Amino acid sequence: RIIDFWVRTAMTDSGAPNICYNPAIVGFEPYPLWTRMIADGLEAILDAYVYTGKKQEHHPEWLGFCRQAADWFLSIQNSDGSFYRAYNTDGSMRMDSKANTTSIVRFLVQLYLVTGQEAYRDAAMMAGQWCLDNVYLNMEYRGSTCDNLDIMDNESGIYAMYAFQSLLD
């Protein structure tokens, strides 16, 4: 029911899901669309889709939600393969740091594995190349925390490992 709630209520007109529902205001907080927070939620929904599918429970609307959000990500991916740290609800850039591009790679790889759509793999590969050149080679493990400035942190290192492992696999 939790996933059904998110799939039913979180999608914005631009194709990106909202990220922080507040029951006290019966709506979503007016937060930026943080790349990392969106990716975390999408991974969970896609994992649930795969898990329930193995149990013969089918939720095509969950996959549709993931695909709509992934298509939004593909439409805003920078030509160098990167993504910005945060966006406005209209899809425009909110924070120009690209350091946590690593956050979306694992989701795009998993969605490619589930759907076979090469556009998701290609986007993940482009983002991965950007991460190799700009995150790994420059030791720029920063930006994955949404509650801090664009600082170096252990979460960014972990998300880089997730990204590179998923691409390697």
CYANA upper distance limits for C-alpha pairs under 8 A (distance plus 0.5 A):
  1 ARG  CA      5 PHE  CA      6.58
  2 ILE  CA      6 TRP  CA      6.96
  3 ILE  CA      7 VAL  CA      6.59
  3 ILE  CA     45 ILE  CA      7.10
  3 ILE  CA     62 TRP  CA      8.18
  4 ASP  CA      8 ARG  CA      6.44
  4 ASP  CA     62 TRP  CA      8.13
  5 PHE  CA      9 THR  CA      6.54
  5 PHE  CA     10 ALA  CA      8.42
  6 TRP  CA     10 ALA  CA      5.65
  6 TRP  CA     11 MET  CA      8.47
  7 VAL  CA     11 MET  CA      7.52
  7 VAL  CA     61 GLU  CA      7.85
  7 VAL  CA     62 TRP  CA      6.94
  7 VAL  CA     65 PHE  CA      6.63
 10 ALA  CA     17 PRO  CA      5.54
 10 ALA  CA     18 ASN  CA      5.46
 10 ALA  CA     19 ILE  CA      7.72
 11 MET  CA     15 GLY  CA      6.69
 11 MET  CA     16 ALA  CA      6.38
 11 MET  CA     17 PRO  CA      4.65
 11 MET  CA     18 ASN  CA      6.58
 11 MET  CA     65 PHE  CA      8.31
 12 THR  CA     16 ALA  CA      6.06
 12 THR  CA     17 PRO  CA      6.09
 12 THR  CA     18 ASN  CA      7.01
 12 THR  CA     89 THR  CA      7.57
 13 ASP  CA     90 ASP  CA      8.31
 14 SER  CA     72 TRP  CA      7.89
 14 SER  CA     89 THR  CA      7.33
 14 SER  CA     90 ASP  CA      6.19
 14 SER  CA     91 GLY  CA      6.87
 15 GLY  CA     68 GLN  CA      6.46
 15 GLY  CA     69 ALA  CA      6.08
 15 GLY  CA     71 ASP  CA      8.22
 15 GLY  CA     72 TRP  CA      5.92
 16 ALA  CA     33 LEU  CA      8.23
 16 ALA  CA     68 GLN  CA      8.09
 16 ALA  CA     69 ALA  CA      5.61
 16 ALA  CA     72 TRP  CA      6.58
 16 ALA  CA     73 PHE  CA      8.29
 16 ALA  CA     89 THR  CA      7.89
 16 ALA  CA     91 GLY  CA      8.19
 17 PRO  CA     33 LEU  CA      8.28
 17 PRO  CA     38 ILE  CA      7.36
 17 PRO  CA     69 ALA  CA      7.14
 18 ASN  CA     28 PHE  CA      7.29
 18 ASN  CA     33 LEU  CA      7.12
 18 ASN  CA     38 ILE  CA      8.20
 19 ILE  CA     28 PHE  CA      7.83
 19 ILE  CA     29 GLU  CA      8.46
 19 ILE  CA     31 TYR  CA      8.25
 19 ILE  CA     33 LEU  CA      7.31
 19 ILE  CA     34 TRP  CA      8.34
 19 ILE  CA     37 MET  CA      7.15
 19 ILE  CA     38 ILE  CA      6.85
 19 ILE  CA     41 GLY  CA      8.44
 20 CYS  CA     28 PHE  CA      6.01
 20 CYS  CA     29 GLU  CA      6.14
 20 CYS  CA     31 TYR  CA      7.96
 21 TYR  CA     26 VAL  CA      8.04
 21 TYR  CA     27 GLY  CA      6.13
 21 TYR  CA     28 PHE  CA      4.72
 21 TYR  CA     29 GLU  CA      6.60
 22 ASN  CA     26 VAL  CA      6.44
 22 ASN  CA     27 GLY  CA      6.11
 22 ASN  CA     28 PHE  CA      6.19
 22 ASN  CA     29 GLU  CA      6.82
 23 PRO  CA     27 GLY  CA      7.02
 32 PRO  CA     86 ALA  CA      6.49
 32 PRO  CA     87 TYR  CA      6.27
 32 PRO  CA     88 ASN  CA      5.98
 32 PRO  CA     89 THR  CA      7.57
 32 PRO  CA     94 ARG  CA      7.56
 33 LEU  CA     37 MET  CA      8.20
 33 LEU  CA     38 ILE  CA      7.59
 33 LEU  CA     86 ALA  CA      5.83
 33 LEU  CA     87 TYR  CA      5.46
 33 LEU  CA     88 ASN  CA      6.52
 33 LEU  CA     89 THR  CA      7.06
 34 TRP  CA     38 ILE  CA      6.68
 34 TRP  CA     85 ARG  CA      6.61
 34 TRP  CA     86 ALA  CA      4.87
 34 TRP  CA     87 TYR  CA      7.05
 34 TRP  CA    146 CYS  CA      7.52
 35 THR  CA     39 ALA  CA      6.61
 35 THR  CA     83 PHE  CA      8.27
 35 THR  CA     84 TYR  CA      7.77
 35 THR  CA     85 ARG  CA      6.10
 35 THR  CA     86 ALA  CA      6.15
 35 THR  CA     87 TYR  CA      8.19
 35 THR  CA    100 ASN  CA      8.19
 35 THR  CA    101 THR  CA      8.26
 35 THR  CA    103 SER  CA      7.37
 35 THR  CA    104 ILE  CA      7.43
 36 ARG  CA     40 ASP  CA      6.66
 36 ARG  CA     85 ARG  CA      8.06
 36 ARG  CA    100 ASN  CA      7.65
 36 ARG  CA    103 SER  CA      5.59
 36 ARG  CA    104 ILE  CA      7.22
 36 ARG  CA    144 SER  CA      6.88
 36 ARG  CA    146 CYS  CA      8.26
 37 MET  CA     41 GLY  CA      6.88
 37 MET  CA    146 CYS  CA      8.27
 38 ILE  CA     42 LEU  CA      6.64
 39 ALA  CA     43 GLU  CA      6.53
 39 ALA  CA    103 SER  CA      6.84
 39 ALA  CA    104 ILE  CA      5.80
 39 ALA  CA    107 PHE  CA      6.93
 40 ASP  CA     44 ALA  CA      6.96
 40 ASP  CA    103 SER  CA      8.44
 41 GLY  CA     45 ILE  CA      6.85
 42 LEU  CA     46 LEU  CA      6.55
 42 LEU  CA     66 CYS  CA      6.56
 42 LEU  CA    107 PHE  CA      7.45
 43 GLU  CA     47 ASP  CA      6.47
 43 GLU  CA    106 ARG  CA      8.46
 43 GLU  CA    107 PHE  CA      5.95
 44 ALA  CA     48 ALA  CA      6.64
 45 ILE  CA     49 TYR  CA      6.64
 45 ILE  CA     62 TRP  CA      7.09
 45 ILE  CA     63 LEU  CA      8.45
 45 ILE  CA     66 CYS  CA      7.89
 46 LEU  CA     50 VAL  CA      6.77
 46 LEU  CA     62 TRP  CA      7.66
 46 LEU  CA     63 LEU  CA      7.13
 46 LEU  CA     66 CYS  CA      7.26
 46 LEU  CA    110 GLN  CA      8.46
 46 LEU  CA    111 LEU  CA      7.93
 47 ASP  CA     51 TYR  CA      6.58
 48 ALA  CA     52 THR  CA      6.43
 49 TYR  CA     53 GLY  CA      6.48
 49 TYR  CA     58 HIS  CA      8.04
 49 TYR  CA     59 HIS  CA      6.98
 49 TYR  CA     62 TRP  CA      6.88
 49 TYR  CA     63 LEU  CA      7.20
 50 VAL  CA     54 LYS  CA      6.92
 50 VAL  CA    114 VAL  CA      8.37
 51 TYR  CA     55 LYS  CA      7.28
 52 THR  CA     56 GLN  CA      6.91
 52 THR  CA     57 GLU  CA      5.55
 52 THR  CA     58 HIS  CA      7.18
 52 THR  CA     59 HIS  CA      8.43
 53 GLY  CA     57 GLU  CA      5.56
 53 GLY  CA     58 HIS  CA      5.88
 53 GLY  CA     59 HIS  CA      8.13
 59 HIS  CA     63 LEU  CA      7.52
 60 PRO  CA     64 GLY  CA      6.57
 61 GLU  CA     65 PHE  CA      6.59
 62 TRP  CA     66 CYS  CA      6.92
 63 LEU  CA     67 ARG  CA      6.60
 64 GLY  CA     68 GLN  CA      6.55
 65 PHE  CA     69 ALA  CA      6.79
 66 CYS  CA     70 ALA  CA      6.52
 66 CYS  CA    111 LEU  CA      8.40
 67 ARG  CA     71 ASP  CA      6.44
 67 ARG  CA    111 LEU  CA      8.27
 68 GLN  CA     72 TRP  CA      6.82
 69 ALA  CA     73 PHE  CA      6.84
 70 ALA  CA     74 LEU  CA      6.70
 70 ALA  CA    108 LEU  CA      7.64
 70 ALA  CA    120 TYR  CA      8.06
 71 ASP  CA     75 SER  CA      6.69
 72 TRP  CA     76 ILE  CA      6.94
 73 PHE  CA     77 GLN  CA      6.48
 74 LEU  CA    120 TYR  CA      8.23
 74 LEU  CA    123 ALA  CA      7.22
 76 ILE  CA     83 PHE  CA      7.85
 76 ILE  CA     91 GLY  CA      7.78
 77 GLN  CA     81 GLY  CA      6.64
 77 GLN  CA     82 SER  CA      6.56
 77 GLN  CA     83 PHE  CA      5.90
 77 GLN  CA    123 ALA  CA      8.33
 78 ASN  CA     82 SER  CA      5.79
 78 ASN  CA     83 PHE  CA      6.50
 80 ASP  CA    126 MET  CA      7.84
 80 ASP  CA    127 ALA  CA      8.35
 80 ASP  CA    130 TRP  CA      7.20
 81 GLY  CA    123 ALA  CA      7.51
 81 GLY  CA    126 MET  CA      5.04
 81 GLY  CA    127 ALA  CA      4.91
 81 GLY  CA    128 GLY  CA      8.19
 81 GLY  CA    129 GLN  CA      7.81
 81 GLY  CA    130 TRP  CA      6.24
 82 SER  CA     98 LYS  CA      6.64
 82 SER  CA    101 THR  CA      6.12
 82 SER  CA    126 MET  CA      8.03
 82 SER  CA    127 ALA  CA      5.73
 82 SER  CA    130 TRP  CA      6.55
 82 SER  CA    131 CYS  CA      8.20
 83 PHE  CA     98 LYS  CA      6.12
 83 PHE  CA    100 ASN  CA      8.21
 83 PHE  CA    101 THR  CA      5.69
 83 PHE  CA    127 ALA  CA      8.18
 84 TYR  CA     93 MET  CA      7.15
 84 TYR  CA     94 ARG  CA      8.31
 84 TYR  CA     95 MET  CA      6.83
 84 TYR  CA     96 ASP  CA      5.99
 84 TYR  CA     97 SER  CA      6.13
 84 TYR  CA     98 LYS  CA      5.09
 84 TYR  CA     99 ALA  CA      8.24
 84 TYR  CA    100 ASN  CA      8.10
 84 TYR  CA    101 THR  CA      7.42
 85 ARG  CA     94 ARG  CA      8.19
 85 ARG  CA     95 MET  CA      6.15
 85 ARG  CA     96 ASP  CA      7.04
 85 ARG  CA     97 SER  CA      6.00
 85 ARG  CA     98 LYS  CA      6.10
 85 ARG  CA     99 ALA  CA      7.56
 85 ARG  CA    100 ASN  CA      6.58
 85 ARG  CA    101 THR  CA      7.70
 85 ARG  CA    143 GLY  CA      7.69
 86 ALA  CA     93 MET  CA      6.96
 86 ALA  CA     94 ARG  CA      5.66
 86 ALA  CA     95 MET  CA      5.66
 86 ALA  CA     96 ASP  CA      8.11
 87 TYR  CA     91 GLY  CA      6.18
 87 TYR  CA     92 SER  CA      6.03
 87 TYR  CA     93 MET  CA      5.03
 87 TYR  CA     94 ARG  CA      4.88
 87 TYR  CA     95 MET  CA      7.26
 88 ASN  CA     92 SER  CA      5.84
 88 ASN  CA     93 MET  CA      6.73
 88 ASN  CA     94 ARG  CA      6.00
 97 SER  CA    143 GLY  CA      8.15
 97 SER  CA    150 ASP  CA      7.91
 99 ALA  CA    131 CYS  CA      8.38
 99 ALA  CA    134 ASN  CA      8.35
 99 ALA  CA    135 VAL  CA      7.12
 99 ALA  CA    140 GLU  CA      7.39
 99 ALA  CA    141 TYR  CA      7.56
 99 ALA  CA    142 ARG  CA      6.42
 99 ALA  CA    143 GLY  CA      6.16
 99 ALA  CA    144 SER  CA      8.28
100 ASN  CA    141 TYR  CA      8.40
100 ASN  CA    142 ARG  CA      7.20
100 ASN  CA    143 GLY  CA      5.83
100 ASN  CA    144 SER  CA      5.90
100 ASN  CA    156 SER  CA      7.28
100 ASN  CA    159 TYR  CA      8.45
101 THR  CA    105 VAL  CA      7.79
101 THR  CA    127 ALA  CA      7.09
101 THR  CA    131 CYS  CA      7.31
102 THR  CA    106 ARG  CA      8.42
102 THR  CA    127 ALA  CA      7.80
102 THR  CA    128 GLY  CA      7.68
102 THR  CA    131 CYS  CA      6.87
102 THR  CA    156 SER  CA      8.36
102 THR  CA    159 TYR  CA      6.32
102 THR  CA    160 ALA  CA      5.73
102 THR  CA    162 TYR  CA      8.34
102 THR  CA    163 ALA  CA      6.07
103 SER  CA    144 SER  CA      7.82
103 SER  CA    159 TYR  CA      6.17
103 SER  CA    160 ALA  CA      7.87
103 SER  CA    163 ALA  CA      7.59
104 ILE  CA    108 LEU  CA      6.92
104 ILE  CA    124 ALA  CA      8.34
104 ILE  CA    163 ALA  CA      8.28
105 VAL  CA    109 VAL  CA      6.74
105 VAL  CA    124 ALA  CA      5.57
105 VAL  CA    127 ALA  CA      7.19
105 VAL  CA    128 GLY  CA      7.36
105 VAL  CA    163 ALA  CA      5.71
105 VAL  CA    166 SER  CA      8.14
105 VAL  CA    167 LEU  CA      8.40
106 ARG  CA    110 GLN  CA      6.67
106 ARG  CA    124 ALA  CA      8.19
106 ARG  CA    162 TYR  CA      6.86
106 ARG  CA    163 ALA  CA      5.68
106 ARG  CA    166 SER  CA      6.09
106 ARG  CA    167 LEU  CA      8.08
107 PHE  CA    111 LEU  CA      6.56
108 LEU  CA    112 TYR  CA      6.65
108 LEU  CA    120 TYR  CA      5.86
108 LEU  CA    121 ARG  CA      6.97
108 LEU  CA    123 ALA  CA      7.82
108 LEU  CA    124 ALA  CA      6.15
109 VAL  CA    113 LEU  CA      6.81
109 VAL  CA    120 TYR  CA      7.18
109 VAL  CA    121 ARG  CA      6.17
109 VAL  CA    124 ALA  CA      6.64
109 VAL  CA    166 SER  CA      7.05
109 VAL  CA    167 LEU  CA      7.44
110 GLN  CA    114 VAL  CA      6.75
111 LEU  CA    115 THR  CA      6.46
111 LEU  CA    116 GLY  CA      8.28
111 LEU  CA    117 GLN  CA      8.47
111 LEU  CA    120 TYR  CA      7.29
112 TYR  CA    116 GLY  CA      5.47
112 TYR  CA    117 GLN  CA      5.89
112 TYR  CA    118 GLU  CA      6.97
112 TYR  CA    119 ALA  CA      8.33
112 TYR  CA    120 TYR  CA      5.79
112 TYR  CA    121 ARG  CA      6.00
117 GLN  CA    121 ARG  CA      7.68
118 GLU  CA    122 ASP  CA      6.48
119 ALA  CA    123 ALA  CA      6.58
120 TYR  CA    124 ALA  CA      6.68
121 ARG  CA    125 MET  CA      6.60
122 ASP  CA    126 MET  CA      6.67
123 ALA  CA    127 ALA  CA      6.63
124 ALA  CA    128 GLY  CA      6.40
124 ALA  CA    167 LEU  CA      8.14
125 MET  CA    129 GLN  CA      6.64
125 MET  CA    167 LEU  CA      7.68
126 MET  CA    130 TRP  CA      6.85
127 ALA  CA    131 CYS  CA      6.64
128 GLY  CA    132 LEU  CA      6.60
128 GLY  CA    163 ALA  CA      7.51
128 GLY  CA    164 PHE  CA      7.48
128 GLY  CA    167 LEU  CA      7.86
129 GLN  CA    133 ASP  CA      6.71
130 TRP  CA    134 ASN  CA      6.35
130 TRP  CA    135 VAL  CA      8.10
131 CYS  CA    135 VAL  CA      5.32
131 CYS  CA    136 TYR  CA      6.84
131 CYS  CA    160 ALA  CA      8.21
132 LEU  CA    136 TYR  CA      5.45
132 LEU  CA    137 LEU  CA      6.67
133 ASP  CA    137 LEU  CA      5.99
133 ASP  CA    138 ASN  CA      7.80
134 ASN  CA    138 ASN  CA      6.11
134 ASN  CA    139 MET  CA      8.31
134 ASN  CA    140 GLU  CA      7.45
135 VAL  CA    139 MET  CA      6.04
135 VAL  CA    140 GLU  CA      5.05
135 VAL  CA    141 TYR  CA      6.56
135 VAL  CA    160 ALA  CA      8.41
136 TYR  CA    140 GLU  CA      7.07
136 TYR  CA    141 TYR  CA      8.06
136 TYR  CA    160 ALA  CA      8.44
140 GLU  CA    152 MET  CA      7.65
141 TYR  CA    152 MET  CA      5.96
141 TYR  CA    153 ASP  CA      7.03
141 TYR  CA    154 ASN  CA      8.06
141 TYR  CA    156 SER  CA      5.44
141 TYR  CA    157 GLY  CA      5.80
141 TYR  CA    160 ALA  CA      8.07
142 ARG  CA    150 ASP  CA      6.52
142 ARG  CA    151 ILE  CA      5.51
142 ARG  CA    152 MET  CA      4.40
142 ARG  CA    153 ASP  CA      6.10
142 ARG  CA    155 GLU  CA      8.44
142 ARG  CA    156 SER  CA      5.69
142 ARG  CA    157 GLY  CA      8.12
143 GLY  CA    149 LEU  CA      7.60
143 GLY  CA    150 ASP  CA      4.78
143 GLY  CA    151 ILE  CA      6.05
143 GLY  CA    152 MET  CA      7.13
143 GLY  CA    153 ASP  CA      7.99
143 GLY  CA    156 SER  CA      6.90
144 SER  CA    150 ASP  CA      8.12
144 SER  CA    153 ASP  CA      8.01
144 SER  CA    155 GLU  CA      6.48
144 SER  CA    156 SER  CA      5.42
144 SER  CA    159 TYR  CA      8.17
145 THR  CA    149 LEU  CA      8.12
145 THR  CA    150 ASP  CA      8.06
145 THR  CA    151 ILE  CA      8.49
145 THR  CA    153 ASP  CA      8.13
145 THR  CA    155 GLU  CA      7.43
145 THR  CA    156 SER  CA      8.08
152 MET  CA    156 SER  CA      7.69
153 ASP  CA    157 GLY  CA      7.55
154 ASN  CA    158 ILE  CA      6.86
155 GLU  CA    159 TYR  CA      6.69
156 SER  CA    160 ALA  CA      6.65
157 GLY  CA    161 MET  CA      6.82
158 ILE  CA    162 TYR  CA      6.78
159 TYR  CA    163 ALA  CA      6.61
160 ALA  CA    164 PHE  CA      6.67
161 MET  CA    165 GLN  CA      6.41
162 TYR  CA    166 SER  CA      6.57
163 ALA  CA    167 LEU  CA      6.81
164 PHE  CA    168 LEU  CA      6.56
165 GLN  CA    169 ASP  CA      6.54
